[in-house]
C-alpha cells in the first residue's frame, strides 16, 4: 500500500543528495547518531562502492534496530590487506577515516555487532576507542525475549569445586570457544552439545557472559542440560572481544566484565591481547577471577601478586597444526584413521609440554569450534590416550582453583613462573 494511505508522509527525501557513502555518513553523524543508542553499533562489513569491507554483509539487523543502534557499512582499514573472507579488504582512506569517527562517536564501552576485517585491525580499532565486539547471529531480538525461569544463574559445580585435585598431576583442560560471537551457543556448539560422549570427560565451553542478560533463556538451557563435566568460561577477554593492552578505559571494561560474569556465574576468563603483565594485573584486580587463560604461547603458568593463576596457551586451534590435516581438518577428522593420528599428535604435544614443567601444571588444549560436531568424541579419545598416573582431564575452574589453593599454602620467593620454583621444591 502507498505510504500516503497509511498516513505516513515524506519527511525528508535523501535521493541523489550524497555523492558517496562517506558523505552520507557525514550527514548520519549529525542527524541520526544523536537519536541512536550510542552503546550499540552494527558494522555490516559488505561491499561499499567497489571497496570490500570484508566477507559480509553480516546479518542480524533485527538486533541493532530493536536496540536503536547505529548501523553502518564501511571499510575500516585504509590500505588493502589479507583477511579471512577475501584476499583483499580495505583500501579506502576516506572510508577508514569515517569509520574512526563513527566508532569515536559511540559511548564507551559500546557493543559493536556485525564484523570488521582484518580482524586484528578491527579489534584493535574498537579497543583503542574503549569498545568491544560480540558479533554474528540472526534473531537476537527473539532470543532476548525468551526469559529464564530460574534466577540467579548457577552453573553445576563438580566434586572438586574449591580446588581439591591432586597437585602432583598435570591438568589437561579441553577448551573450545567462539566466545567473541554467538556462533557457539546458537547452533548448540555445532551440535557437539548432543554427542553421547558429552559428560564423559571435562569440557570447557567458551561463551559471552552477557548472555545472562541479553539471551537468558538460551543460557539457562545450557546450564540446565549441562553435566558436572561441562564448564562455561568467558571467551575472548570477558564480556566482549577486545585487546586489553590498548584500551584507554581498561578498568571500565573490566567492571563491565565483572558484572556480566557475576550475573552468569562465570569465574574464569580467556584473555586475548593481554601481553602486558601490568595490564593483566589491573584487569584481574577488577574482575577477580578464579584464574585467567591467555592466548599467547608458549605454555607456562604464573601467578599475579594476589595469587591469581594465569595459564598460557600453546595448543591454540591445535587441529590446524596436525600434519596432514592443515588444509581441511574437519574433513580429515571424519576419517577414523586420520583422527587417530591427530589424537596421537596432540597427546605427544601434551607430553612434550609436561616434560618441560613441574607439576602441578595446566596444559590447555584449545580447539577450533567451527563446523565440527564431534568435539566431545575427540576429547574423550585424547583423554583415553593420556597416562592417568600423570595426567588428569579437568574443568578449567577446578584446575585453576587447585593451583591457587596449592600456591597459597606456600611461601612465594619471588619467582614469577611456577616453572622457576626450584626454591619452592626445596621448601616442600
N, C-alpha and C positions, 0 to 999 in steps of 0.2 A: 504494500500500500504506500502511496506517496506520503512523505513526512507531513505535508500540509494537512492531510486527513487526520493525522494523529495530534494535531495542534502543535507540531514542532516546526517552528520557522527557522530559517537560516540565520544564525548568529554572526558568523564570520566565514567568508569564502577565502580559502587559502590556496585555491588552484592557481598555478602559474606565478605564485608570489615569491618562491625561493629558487635561487639558481642551482642549489645543490643541498645535500643533507646537512653540511656544516652550517650553512646559513639558516636552514630550518631549525636546527637545534639551538642556534643563537636566539631565535625567537622563543623556542620552548623553554630555554633557561629563564627568560624574563617573564613569560606569560603562563607557562604550565608548571614549572618546578615549584613556585610558591604555593600552588594549590595541591601539591602532592604530599604524600607521606615521605619525608626526607630520610626515614630509616630504612627504606627499601628501594632498590633499583633492579631493573632486569635488562641484562645485556643479551641482545638477540643473537649476535655472532653469525650473521649471514653475509651475503654479498652486498656491497654498497658502491654503486657507480663504478663497477669494474674492479673494485678492490675487495679481496676476500678477507673478511674478518676472522673466519675460522670454518670449522666443519658444520656449522649450523645451517639454517636457523634453529635455535633451541626452542622447543615448545614449552608450554606451561604458562601461557599468558593469563589464564584464569586467576592465578595466584597474585601477581602484581596488580591486576585490575581490581580484584576483591579487596586488596590492602591499600589501594590508591598509590601504588608505587610508580616510579618514573621509568618508562620503557624507552630504550634507545638502541640503535643499531649502527655501530661504527667500528672501524678497526682500531685497536688500542696501540699497536706497535707502529712507529713511524717508518721503519725500514722493513724490507721483506726478510722473513726468517722461516726456517723449517718449523713444522709443528706436526702434531699427531694426525690431524684431519686432512692436511694438504701439504704439498711440497713447498708452497709459498703462501704465507699470510702476511698481512700488513702492507706497508709501503706508502702510506699517505700521511705525511707530517701534519697536514691540516686536520684530518680526522683524529689523529692521535692527540693533538693539542686540545680539540674539543672534548674528547673522551676524558682527558685530565680535568678539564673544567667541570664537566658533569659530575665526576666522582668527587671532586673537591666540594661541590655544592651539596652533597649528601651530608647528613648529620651523623657523625661517628659515635659509636660503631654502627654502621648501616649494614644490612644484609643485602648482598648482591646475588641475584639468581641469574639463570642463563649461563653464559660461559664467555671466556676470552682466550685468545691464543696469540703467541705461545703461552702455555700455562704458567711457566715460571715467571715470565714477564708480567702477565696479567695479575698473578697473585701478589707479586712484589708491588705492583701499582696500587692494588687495593690496600695492601698492608701499609704502604707508605702514607696512605690517606686515612688510616685508622679503621678500615672496614674489613669485612670478612665475606667469604663466599659459602653458599650452600646451594648447589645447582642440580639441575636435571629433574624431570618428572612431571607427568601430567596429573591433573585432578587434585592438586594440593588443596584447593578450596573445599573440595568434597571431603578429603581426609581431615581437614581442620574441623569439620562439623561432627565427626564421629568421636564422641566423648568417651572417657574412661569411667568404668563403673566403680573402680576402687582407687582411692587416693589416701595417702600419698603413694607414689610408686615404690615398690620394693623388689629388688632382684632376689632370686633364690640364691642362698649362700651355701657353700659346700661345708663338709665336715671339718675342713681345715681352716675355716674362717678365723681370722685373727693371727695367722702365721704359725702354724704348727707342723709344717712339713719338715722332713729330715734335712738339717743343714749340711749334711755330708753329701747330698745329691746335687746333680746338675739338673735344674728345672728347665724343661723344654716347653715353651709356650707357643702353641699354634695360633697365629693371628691372621684374620682376613678382613679386609675393610674397603669400603668406598665411603669412608666417613665424611668426605667433603661433599658428598652428593646423597640423594635418596635412591641411587641405583642399587644399593644393597637391600634394604628392607622392603622396598616396593615390589620387587619380583621374588620375595622370600629368599634373598641371597642366591639368586639364580637357581632356585629350587633345591639348593643344598639343605635348606631347613627341613625338607621332607624325607631326607635319606634315613634309611633304617639304622645306619651306623651312628647317627647323631646321638650324643649322650654316652657313647661307649668310651670315649676319651674326652678330655677337656678341650673345648674350642672357644676361642675368644673372638667375638664379633664386634667390628667397629661400627658405631652409629654416631649421629649427631645428637647430643643430649637435648637440643631444642625440640626434639620430638615430644618430650613430655608436655610441652605447652602448645606446640603447633600441630602435632599429629598424635594426640594422646591415645586414641583408640588403637592405632597401629602399634604403638609401643607396648600397650597393655597386652595385646595379643602375643607378642614375643615373650614378654615376661611370664605370662600365664602358661604358655606352651613350652617354655624352656625347661631344661633339666638342671640339676646341680652342676653339671659339667658344661653348661653354657653360660659364659660371662660376657657382658657387654661393656666395652670401653669406649671412651670418647676418641673418635678418629680425627686425624689431621688438625692437631693443635687445639682441640677443645670444641667449643660451641661455634664452629666455623673454621673454614680453611684459611689460614693466614701464615705469614712468615714472621714470627715474633721478633726476630732480630732487627727488623726495620720499622716496627710500629712506634709511632710517636706517643701513643696512648696505651702502652702495654698494660699498665695496672687497670685501666678501664676495661680493656678487653678481658683481662684475667678475671675481673669481678663478674663480668658478663658470663664467662665460662663457669666460674664457681657457682653462680646462681642456677645456671642450667643443669650442671652436674648434680647439685643437691636435689633439684626437682626430679631428676631422672634416676637417682640413687646410683650414680656412677662415680667411682673414686680412682680410676686410673686413666691417664691421658696419653695418647700417642702424639708426640710433638714433632712437627715438620718445620724446618727453617729455624731451629733453635741451636745454633752452633756456638753462640757466645755463652760462656758459663754464667756471667753476671746476669744476662737476660733470663736464662733458665732459672736461676735462683730467685730473681724478682717475681717471675711468673709463678713459681711454686709457693712462694710466701703468701700470695693472694689466693691461689686455687686450693692449696692444702691437700694435694692428692695423697693417696697411699703410696704411689710411685709414678714415675714417668718412663715412657719409652721414647727414644729419639731416633729419627730416621737419618742416621749418619754413622757409617761404619768406621773402623772395624768394630767387632763385638767387644764390648767392655762393660764394666759395671762400676759405678761410682756412687758416692754419697754427697749430698749437699750438707752444709753445716748443721742443719736441723735434723739430719738423719734420713731425709727423703732419698730413696734409692732411684738411680737412673740406669736403665738398661738400654744399650745402643744396638741398633740393627746391623747385621752383616748379611743376613739372608733375606733381604727385602726383594719381593717379587721374584722369588727364587726359581719358579718354574721356567722362566725365560732364560735362565743361565745353564740349564741342563743340556749337555751336549746331545745333539740330535733332536732337540725339542724347541730350539730357539725360534724357528720360523713360525710354527703354529703349535704351541704346546697343548692347547685344548684338544686338537685333533690327535696329537701324539698320545695323550693320556687316555684316549678311548681304546687304545691298543694295550692289552694286559701286559705284554712283554715290555713295551716301551715305558709303561707306567712303573713296572717293577724296576727297570733300570734307573728311572728318575728317583724312586724311593731309595734305592741303593746309593745314588749320588748324594742326596740330601743327608742321609744317615752318615756317610763318610765326612761330609762337611761339618755336621754336628760333632762328630768325634774329633775332628781336627781343632775345632774351636775349644772344646773341652780340654784338650791336651795342653793348651796354652794358658789355662787359668785354674786357680784354686777353686774348690767348692767351699761354700755354696756359690753358685753362679747361675745366671739366667741366660738361656740361649733362645732368641726369638726366631721363629720360622714364620716369616710373613709372606702369605700367599696372595697372588693376584686373583681378585674375585671374579673378574669379567667373564661372563658367558660360560661358566663351568658349574655343573650341577652336582659334582661329587667331591667337594672339599672334605666332607666328613669321612668318606671312604678312604681317601688318600691319606688323611691324617691318621686314621686308625692303622693303616698299613705301615706308615712310618713308625708309629708308636710300637707296633708289634716287632719291628726290626731293631729297636734300641735295646741296649743291655739294661735290664731292670735293676741290676745291682748298682749301676752308676747314674742312670737317668730316670727322672720322673716327669711325666707329662702333667702339666699343671695349669690351672686357671691363672691368669695374669695377676689378679688381685691377691691370690694366695701366695704366689711366688714372691711378689714384691713385699707383701706384709711379712713373710717369713724372713727375708733378708733384712728387712728393717728391724724386726724383733731380735734377730741374731746379732746384728751390729750394735744395737742399743745395749746389749749386755756386756759389751767390751769397751775398754778404754781406747779411743781412737788416738793414733800417734801422728796425725798429720798427713797420712797417705791419702791422696785424692782418689785413688783407684783401689778396688778390692784386690786387683791383681798385683798391687805393690804393697802387700801387707805382710812381709816377712816378719816384722816385729810383732804383728798380731799372732802369727803362727807360734812364735816363741812363747807369747803370753798364754797361749792355750795349753 
